[in-house]
Amino acid sequence: MTPQHSPEPPPLPTALLRIWPVIGAGVAGFCCATIAAFTVPALEGWRPVSVAGLGVGMVGTTIFLVQRGAARRGARGAQTGLEHE
């Protein structure tokens, strides 16, 4: 009996591997929502969500940057596959 090998999936296109356009779109969206929440009185219910979104985005970006720095240094526990720009 020969073991069956599953075919390897093709690599993702380069455009899907770039993280900075995704981070930029998220920041721009939450900045617009936060500005709208603090300038339009009818949208004051958005304030906590928009500020929380900005905070979560900052925490996520910080984690990404720390992991990327660890991968560049070659740390043992570092995440692999992060872009190296």
Backbone as a chain_set.jsonl record, in Angstrom:
{"seq": "MTPQHSPEPPPLPTALLRIWPVIGAGVAGFCCATIAAFTVPALEGWRPVSVAGLGVGMVGTTIFLVQRGAARRGARGAQTGLEHE", "coords": {"N": [[0.835, -1.178, 0.0], [0.576, 2.158, -0.854], [1.103, 5.283, 0.604], [-1.249, 7.913, 0.361], [-0.694, 11.049, -0.995], [-1.617, 14.284, -0.245], [-2.435, 16.914, -2.467], [-0.508, 19.925, -2.687], [-1.675, 23.184, -1.9], [-1.899, 25.978, -4.192], [0.343, 28.82, -4.037], [-0.633, 31.85, -2.35], [-1.709, 34.882, -3.997], [0.492, 37.715, -4.244], [-0.697, 40.167, -3.577], [-2.621, 39.479, -1.7], [-1.121, 38.826, 0.473], [-0.032, 41.053, 1.583], [0.024, 43.126, 4.368], [-0.181, 45.802, 5.16], [-2.005, 47.398, 3.532], [-4.447, 46.389, 4.47], [-4.37, 47.039, 7.198], [-4.238, 49.82, 6.949], [-6.737, 50.375, 5.707], [-8.482, 49.568, 7.736], [-7.798, 51.344, 9.824], [-8.41, 53.794, 8.593], [-11.176, 53.485, 8.206], [-12.162, 53.211, 10.881], [-11.27, 55.642, 11.911], [-12.79, 57.464, 10.426], [-15.35, 56.677, 11.315], [-15.103, 57.31, 14.037], [-14.696, 60.086, 13.971], [-17.132, 60.834, 12.826], [-18.846, 59.933, 14.868], [-18.253, 61.669, 16.942], [-18.858, 64.138, 15.92], [-21.389, 64.237, 14.759], [-24.415, 64.559, 16.236], [-26.508, 62.636, 16.262], [-25.207, 60.249, 16.064], [-24.022, 59.53, 18.442], [-24.117, 57.187, 19.855], [-22.321, 55.536, 18.646], [-19.852, 56.129, 19.659], [-18.466, 54.616, 21.842], [-17.972, 52.163, 20.504], [-16.507, 52.909, 18.225], [-14.188, 54.071, 19.325], [-13.245, 51.883, 20.76], [-12.717, 50.183, 18.606], [-10.581, 51.515, 17.359], [-8.702, 51.246, 19.428], [-8.424, 48.414, 19.646], [-7.419, 47.912, 17.117], [-4.945, 49.22, 17.297], [-3.693, 47.663, 19.289], [-3.625, 45.157, 17.98], [-2.016, 45.777, 15.745], [0.353, 46.416, 17.059], [1.012, 43.922, 18.2], [1.422, 42.482, 15.835], [3.671, 43.873, 14.804], [5.585, 43.361, 16.813], [5.779, 40.558, 16.64], [6.712, 40.332, 14.008], [9.178, 41.601, 14.25], [10.422, 39.776, 15.986], [10.494, 37.543, 14.329], [12.245, 38.461, 12.378], [14.567, 38.652, 13.871], [14.972, 36.025, 14.334], [13.929, 34.596, 16.467], [13.025, 31.829, 18.542], [10.294, 31.226, 19.191], [8.877, 32.739, 17.4], [6.407, 33.852, 15.103], [5.908, 32.522, 11.846], [6.148, 33.349, 8.332], [5.523, 36.02, 8.088], [5.402, 39.18, 6.466], [8.331, 40.734, 5.111], [9.228, 43.735, 4.991]], "CA": [[0.0, 0.0, 0.0], [1.319, 3.411, -0.891], [0.337, 6.371, 1.247], [-1.724, 8.95, -0.564], [-0.221, 12.392, -0.67], [-2.569, 15.32, -0.639], [-1.75, 17.948, -3.253], [-0.277, 21.185, -1.986], [-2.405, 24.284, -2.518], [-1.019, 26.96, -4.828], [0.625, 29.967, -3.162], [-1.54, 32.997, -2.464], [-1.146, 36.022, -4.725], [1.226, 38.67, -3.411], [-1.603, 41.213, -3.092], [-3.337, 38.99, -0.522], [-0.178, 38.64, 1.57], [0.412, 42.356, 2.095], [-0.797, 43.461, 5.536], [-0.339, 47.241, 5.383], [-3.263, 47.926, 2.992], [-5.547, 45.983, 5.359], [-4.276, 47.868, 8.402], [-4.605, 51.181, 6.55], [-8.187, 50.45, 5.486], [-9.137, 49.501, 9.047], [-7.553, 52.611, 10.529], [-9.186, 54.847, 7.922], [-12.593, 53.264, 8.496], [-12.473, 53.534, 12.264], [-11.077, 57.086, 12.099], [-13.997, 58.113, 9.892], [-16.46, 56.389, 12.23], [-14.891, 58.052, 15.273], [-14.961, 61.502, 13.683], [-18.581, 60.974, 12.668], [-19.487, 59.726, 16.166], [-18.054, 62.817, 17.818], [-19.313, 65.393, 15.3], [-22.815, 64.148, 14.431], [-25.1, 64.222, 17.489], [-27.337, 61.438, 16.14], [-24.359, 59.061, 16.071], [-23.253, 59.455, 19.681], [-24.087, 55.79, 20.293], [-21.162, 54.899, 18.019], [-18.604, 56.549, 20.305], [-17.689, 53.548, 22.491], [-17.563, 51.15, 19.532], [-15.46, 53.445, 17.349], [-12.96, 54.226, 20.109], [-12.762, 50.526, 21.019], [-12.15, 49.682, 17.355], [-9.243, 52.106, 17.217], [-7.823, 50.633, 20.433], [-8.139, 47.03, 19.263], [-6.536, 47.986, 15.957], [-3.59, 49.567, 17.758], [-3.139, 46.492, 19.976], [-3.332, 44.152, 16.962], [-0.864, 46.221, 14.96], [1.524, 46.285, 17.926], [1.346, 42.495, 18.272], [1.991, 42.124, 14.54], [5.02, 44.433, 14.688], [6.461, 42.639, 17.737], [6.004, 39.236, 16.06], [7.547, 40.488, 12.823], [10.53, 41.868, 14.741], [10.961, 38.524, 16.509], [10.785, 36.684, 13.18], [13.455, 38.992, 11.74], [15.699, 38.311, 14.726], [15.119, 34.571, 14.346], [13.547, 34.06, 17.77], [12.47, 30.479, 18.437], [8.845, 31.198, 19.264], [8.307, 33.747, 16.514], [5.488, 33.444, 14.056], [6.561, 32.481, 10.537], [5.336, 33.753, 7.205], [5.204, 37.448, 8.111], [6.1, 39.899, 5.391], [9.586, 41.401, 5.496], [9.405, 44.962, 4.204]], "C": [[0.882, 1.244, 0.0], [0.483, 4.498, -0.233], [-0.055, 7.418, 0.206], [-1.255, 10.311, -0.075], [-1.264, 13.398, -1.137], [-1.816, 16.391, -1.425], [-1.598, 19.227, -2.444], [-1.056, 22.292, -2.682], [-1.446, 25.266, -3.177], [-0.766, 28.133, -3.877], [-0.374, 31.1, -3.406], [-0.893, 34.099, -3.295], [-0.506, 37.021, -3.757], [0.312, 39.739, -2.822], [-2.351, 40.773, -1.836], [-2.421, 38.8, 0.682], [0.296, 39.948, 2.188], [-0.533, 42.802, 3.212], [-1.084, 44.954, 5.653], [-1.569, 47.833, 4.712], [-4.469, 47.563, 3.869], [-5.549, 46.837, 6.618], [-4.696, 49.299, 8.08], [-6.104, 51.352, 6.339], [-8.941, 50.405, 6.81], [-8.99, 50.787, 9.834], [-8.394, 53.725, 9.916], [-10.673, 54.707, 8.233], [-12.957, 53.65, 9.914], [-12.223, 54.999, 12.581], [-12.299, 57.851, 11.591], [-15.187, 57.897, 10.813], [-16.328, 57.172, 13.525], [-15.156, 59.538, 15.075], [-16.455, 61.733, 13.544], [-19.288, 60.852, 14.015], [-19.352, 60.936, 17.081], [-18.515, 64.139, 17.203], [-20.793, 65.39, 14.968], [-23.565, 63.711, 15.691], [-25.934, 62.94, 17.409], [-26.519, 60.147, 16.22], [-23.573, 58.9, 17.375], [-23.221, 58.044, 20.262], [-22.913, 55.018, 19.705], [-19.868, 55.165, 18.772], [-17.839, 55.406, 20.97], [-17.161, 52.508, 21.49], [-16.421, 51.66, 18.661], [-14.138, 53.624, 18.09], [-12.377, 52.845, 20.432], [-12.138, 49.927, 19.767], [-10.767, 50.239, 17.098], [-8.257, 51.469, 18.193], [-7.451, 49.202, 20.077], [-7.216, 46.994, 18.049], [-5.108, 48.314, 16.343], [-2.933, 48.385, 18.457], [-2.754, 45.417, 18.952], [-2.125, 44.511, 16.116], [0.421, 46.102, 15.776], [1.962, 44.829, 18.029], [1.984, 42.041, 16.966], [3.43, 42.618, 14.42], [6.016, 43.724, 15.601], [6.784, 41.26, 17.166], [6.91, 39.312, 14.835], [8.992, 40.771, 13.217], [11.181, 40.598, 15.281], [11.313, 37.572, 15.372], [12.052, 37.151, 12.472], [14.706, 38.657, 12.537], [15.959, 36.815, 14.743], [14.786, 33.947, 15.685], [12.828, 32.722, 17.597], [10.953, 30.467, 18.375], [8.148, 32.147, 18.31], [7.4, 33.111, 15.458], [6.222, 33.463, 12.714], [5.601, 32.955, 9.466], [4.943, 35.22, 7.209], [6.004, 38.17, 7.044], [7.327, 40.616, 5.936], [9.781, 42.609, 4.592], [10.439, 45.838, 4.826]], "O": [[1.827, 1.346, 0.782], [-0.715, 4.61, -0.494], [0.713, 7.749, -0.697], [-1.404, 10.664, 1.095], [-1.727, 13.358, -2.277], [-0.684, 16.734, -1.083], [-2.451, 19.565, -1.623], [-1.1, 22.342, -3.911], [-0.292, 25.373, -2.76], [-1.588, 28.403, -3.002], [-0.883, 31.278, -4.512], [0.33, 34.238, -3.3], [-0.92, 37.145, -2.604], [0.52, 40.173, -1.689], [-2.683, 41.608, -0.994], [-2.905, 38.631, 1.801], [0.964, 39.935, 3.222], [-1.749, 42.849, 3.021], [-2.122, 45.338, 6.19], [-2.161, 48.74, 5.298], [-5.406, 48.353, 3.991], [-6.6, 47.305, 7.057], [-5.427, 49.921, 8.851], [-6.678, 52.361, 6.748], [-9.927, 51.12, 6.989], [-9.949, 51.265, 10.441], [-9.017, 54.507, 10.635], [-11.351, 55.7, 8.493], [-13.952, 54.341, 10.134], [-12.901, 55.557, 13.443], [-12.78, 58.774, 12.249], [-15.952, 58.827, 11.067], [-17.327, 57.65, 14.062], [-15.776, 60.177, 15.926], [-16.991, 62.706, 14.075], [-20.234, 61.594, 14.279], [-20.232, 61.2, 17.901], [-18.558, 65.156, 17.895], [-21.4, 66.458, 14.9], [-23.362, 62.593, 16.164], [-26.05, 62.227, 18.406], [-27.081, 59.07, 16.422], [-22.56, 58.201, 17.4], [-22.361, 57.747, 21.092], [-22.551, 53.958, 20.215], [-18.874, 54.478, 18.535], [-16.653, 55.238, 20.687], [-16.033, 52.032, 21.622], [-15.472, 50.925, 18.388], [-13.076, 53.353, 17.529], [-11.161, 52.657, 20.385], [-11.128, 49.229, 19.858], [-9.874, 49.511, 16.664], [-7.115, 51.185, 17.832], [-6.288, 48.816, 20.195], [-6.331, 46.143, 17.965], [-4.165, 47.754, 15.784], [-1.748, 48.124, 18.25], [-1.675, 44.832, 19.047], [-1.302, 43.65, 15.804], [1.463, 45.728, 15.239], [3.155, 44.534, 17.953], [2.97, 41.303, 16.977], [4.31, 41.874, 13.987], [7.164, 43.506, 15.214], [7.938, 40.833, 17.203], [7.775, 38.457, 14.645], [9.922, 40.252, 12.601], [12.37, 40.371, 15.057], [12.321, 36.868, 15.442], [12.847, 36.329, 12.017], [15.77, 38.408, 11.97], [17.046, 36.378, 15.123], [15.303, 32.879, 16.014], [12.111, 32.515, 16.618], [10.385, 29.742, 17.558], [6.936, 32.337, 18.409], [7.62, 31.989, 15.003], [7.065, 34.329, 12.48], [4.386, 32.961, 9.666], [4.104, 35.628, 6.405], [7.146, 37.81, 6.758], [7.346, 41.05, 7.088], [10.427, 42.513, 3.549], [10.728, 46.916, 4.308]]}, "num_chains": 1, "name": "protein.A"}
